[in-house]
Amino acid sequence: MNGARIQIEAADGTIPCRTYHPPIGEARAWPAVVYLMDGMGIRPTLLGAAEKLAGEGFYVLVPDLYYRGRPYAPFDHSTLQDDPVEQQRVMGLVKLVTNDGVMRDLRAFFDFFDRQAEVQGSRVGCVGYCMGGPLALYAAGTFPERVTAAASIHGANLATDRPDSPHLLAEKMTGELYLGVAEHDPYIIPGETERIDAALREAGASYRLERYPGCHHGFALPGAHGYDTKADGLHRQRIVDLFRRNLG
């Protein structure tokens, strides 16, 4: 697997990113996937999961969505989930990640894909975890001609009362969608799952909402308290199949 650290110039600044893709020597262009991080940020386990997805035949771009708060001291991810002081620091960075801001970032990512001979980026996939989930769906509604497949994995804030709630763009989401929902998730407000489900159904969207029985928030992210090996494997197969159907 080939991996690299790169920087992409966007409207709001310079974004540190990681890329992963199969060997170029295989003489083909790889479908592009934007891998949208969860609140715990860039870390070895997240990058390992992105690299594993790339191994299925994709060019995976992992941006540091916290770049607007740089420079920031690295987090100790081995203790972060149990450290209230560090969690507050994370929440300060989370507030800098907005739908409109990330959509501006995505335009820069699309331009980057267009310049890479090894990338087939006319149809892009987005997958997001936790806070990245609503961003993936919002991207599908904002750039329907480009984001032809999107997945939200234990995503929160998919259907809220905010004017930029992803569910309000349901009618514009013409690509195929996948939503993986934990049975136990304190980050999802009561009725939220039913609300996004109804919005997508009424819009005639092509989607699958799958509940993961017995699973908790973070089931797909190694190192998270809610991590579940079986659910991780299932969700990965779901998004691989999704992207293979719709990209390339």
NORURKA-V558700 format. One record per residue. N is the residue number from 1. RES is the residue in three letters. SS is DSSP state (2 for helix, 1 for strand, 0 for the rest). OMEGA is omega as a letter, one per 40 degrees, with the letter a starting at -180 (999 if undefined). Layout:
# NORURKA-V558700
N_RES_SS_OMEGA + N_RES_SS_OMEGA
This chain:
# NORURKA-V558700
1_MET_0_i + 2_ASN_1_i + 3_GLY_1_a + 4_ALA_1_i + 5_ARG_1_i + 6_ILE_1_i + 7_GLN_1_i + 8_ILE_1_i + 9_GLU_1_i + 10_ALA_1_a + 11_ALA_0_a + 12_ASP_0_i + 13_GLY_1_a + 14_THR_1_a + 15_ILE_1_i + 16_PRO_1_a + 17_CYS_1_i + 18_ARG_1_i + 19_THR_1_i + 20_TYR_1_i + 21_HIS_1_i + 22_PRO_0_a + 23_PRO_0_i + 24_ILE_2_a + 25_GLY_2_i + 26_GLU_2_i + 27_ALA_0_i + 28_ARG_0_i + 29_ALA_0_a + 30_TRP_1_i + 31_PRO_1_a + 32_ALA_1_i + 33_VAL_1_i + 34_VAL_1_a + 35_TYR_1_a + 36_LEU_1_a + 37_MET_0_i + 38_ASP_0_a + 39_GLY_0_a + 40_MET_0_i + 41_GLY_0_a + 42_ILE_0_a + 43_ARG_0_a + 44_PRO_2_a + 45_THR_2_i + 46_LEU_2_i + 47_LEU_2_i + 48_GLY_2_i + 49_ALA_2_i + 50_ALA_2_i + 51_GLU_2_i + 52_LYS_2_i + 53_LEU_2_i + 54_ALA_2_i + 55_GLY_0_i + 56_GLU_0_i + 57_GLY_0_a + 58_PHE_1_i + 59_TYR_1_a + 60_VAL_1_i + 61_LEU_1_a + 62_VAL_1_i + 63_PRO_1_i + 64_ASP_0_a + 65_LEU_0_i + 66_TYR_0_a + 67_TYR_2_i + 68_ARG_2_i + 69_GLY_2_a + 70_ARG_0_e + 71_PRO_0_i + 72_TYR_0_a + 73_ALA_0_i + 74_PRO_0_i + 75_PHE_0_i + 76_ASP_0_a + 77_HIS_0_i + 78_SER_0_a + 79_THR_0_a + 80_LEU_2_a + 81_GLN_2_a + 82_ASP_2_a + 83_ASP_0_a + 84_PRO_2_i + 85_VAL_2_i + 86_GLU_2_i + 87_GLN_2_i + 88_GLN_2_i + 89_ARG_2_i + 90_VAL_2_a + 91_MET_2_i + 92_GLY_2_i + 93_LEU_2_i + 94_VAL_2_a + 95_LYS_0_i + 96_LEU_0_a + 97_VAL_0_a + 98_THR_0_i + 99_ASN_2_a + 100_ASP_2_a + 101_GLY_2_a + 102_VAL_2_i + 103_MET_2_i + 104_ARG_2_i + 105_ASP_2_a + 106_LEU_2_i + 107_ARG_2_i + 108_ALA_2_i + 109_PHE_2_i + 110_PHE_2_i + 111_ASP_2_i + 112_PHE_2_i + 113_PHE_2_a + 114_ASP_2_a + 115_ARG_0_a + 116_GLN_0_a + 117_ALA_0_a + 118_GLU_0_a + 119_VAL_1_i + 120_GLN_1_a + 121_GLY_1_i + 122_SER_1_i + 123_ARG_1_a + 124_VAL_1_i + 125_GLY_1_i + 126_CYS_1_i + 127_VAL_1_a + 128_GLY_1_a + 129_TYR_1_i + 130_CYS_0_a + 131_MET_2_i + 132_GLY_2_a + 133_GLY_2_i + 134_PRO_2_i + 135_LEU_2_i + 136_ALA_2_i + 137_LEU_2_i + 138_TYR_2_i + 139_ALA_2_i + 140_ALA_2_i + 141_GLY_2_a + 142_THR_2_a + 143_PHE_0_a + 144_PRO_0_a + 145_GLU_0_a + 146_ARG_0_a + 147_VAL_1_a + 148_THR_1_i + 149_ALA_1_a + 150_ALA_1_a + 151_ALA_1_i + 152_SER_1_a + 153_ILE_1_a + 154_HIS_0_i + 155_GLY_0_i + 156_ALA_0_i + 157_ASN_0_i + 158_LEU_0_a + 159_ALA_0_a + 160_THR_0_i + 161_ASP_0_i + 162_ARG_0_a + 163_PRO_0_i + 164_ASP_0_i + 165_SER_0_a + 166_PRO_2_a + 167_HIS_2_i + 168_LEU_2_i + 169_LEU_2_a + 170_ALA_2_a + 171_GLU_2_a + 172_LYS_2_a + 173_MET_0_a + 174_THR_0_i + 175_GLY_0_i + 176_GLU_1_a + 177_LEU_1_i + 178_TYR_1_i + 179_LEU_1_i + 180_GLY_1_a + 181_VAL_1_i + 182_ALA_1_i + 183_GLU_1_a + 184_HIS_1_a + 185_ASP_0_a + 186_PRO_0_a + 187_TYR_0_i + 188_ILE_0_a + 189_ILE_0_a + 190_PRO_0_i + 191_GLY_0_a + 192_GLU_2_a + 193_THR_2_i + 194_GLU_2_a + 195_ARG_2_i + 196_ILE_2_i + 197_ASP_2_a + 198_ALA_2_a + 199_ALA_2_a + 200_LEU_2_i + 201_ARG_2_a + 202_GLU_2_i + 203_ALA_2_a + 204_GLY_0_a + 205_ALA_0_i + 206_SER_0_a + 207_TYR_1_i + 208_ARG_1_i + 209_LEU_1_a + 210_GLU_1_i + 211_ARG_1_a + 212_TYR_1_a + 213_PRO_1_i + 214_GLY_1_a + 215_CYS_1_a + 216_HIS_1_i + 217_HIS_0_a + 218_GLY_0_a + 219_PHE_0_a + 220_ALA_0_a + 221_LEU_0_i + 222_PRO_0_a + 223_GLY_0_i + 224_ALA_0_a + 225_HIS_0_a + 226_GLY_0_a + 227_TYR_0_i + 228_ASP_0_a + 229_THR_2_a + 230_LYS_2_i + 231_ALA_2_i + 232_ASP_2_i + 233_GLY_2_a + 234_LEU_2_a + 235_HIS_2_a + 236_ARG_2_i + 237_GLN_2_i + 238_ARG_2_a + 239_ILE_2_i + 240_VAL_2_i + 241_ASP_2_i + 242_LEU_2_a + 243_PHE_2_i + 244_ARG_2_i + 245_ARG_2_a + 246_ASN_2_a + 247_LEU_0_i + 248_GLY_0_999
